[in-house]
Amino acid sequence: MHYHLIAALFSLVGIYLYFVARKRNDLKMVEIIQPLTTLFIMAVTALGFLSQNANDTYTILILVGLTFSLIGDCWNVDMTDQETVMFGLIVFVFAYLTYPIAFTVVDGFHKEDIIVGLICVVCYAGVIGYCWQGLGNMKIPGMIYGIVLFILISRAISTLFGDTFSTIQSILITTGAGMIFLGDIQFALETFRKPPPPKLVIDLKVIGPILYAGGQLLVALSTSYFPGP
């Protein structure tokens, strides 16, 4: 039985409640729902050990990354507080470095990574340049965090070129990492860009929780879909 899908349903409920809490700016509810949702996502990951072709090393590394995320979720409630943001940057650097390590340990490097890497370097320079004036005394932390985010997305895309992960895993990993990436880039643009970018029809601060938690869930699901020998 696919027990991980049952845990995924609980995770989806948590993501919805997290979305509602952030939309209402109900920080007391966020304080409870945010880490609880991550615990459900960790359960999805752990249930990957029970899959027929489980890769224990990969599953353990994803759990380590989610543990760092859980620590950050317990602290990152009021995202308007600079001290909270700084702590979050530190913790999530470790979380978002663990994921690409997991992807690379299992799947290695591929020649296509060079092209993806060059595109990421150009995009990284553009994002940092766009936010540079607003970063203030957070220029160095912001640059480091940005590098980690682009490492995350580039190594996720790399899984599409290998043959260790199944097609569904590569899609889950790339989409999940992409959602995490977009959520954090959105936060950076709206927080550090001076003057701030024009408001869009969709309030990105509202969909941010879906991008973050939803992305984590997709990466967690990838532990259960390794191909057979």
Summary of the structure (lengths in Angstrom):
residues: 229
radius of gyration: 17.2
end to end distance: 20.2
largest distance: 54.2
contacts: 746
relative contact order: 0.15
helix: 81%
strand: 0%
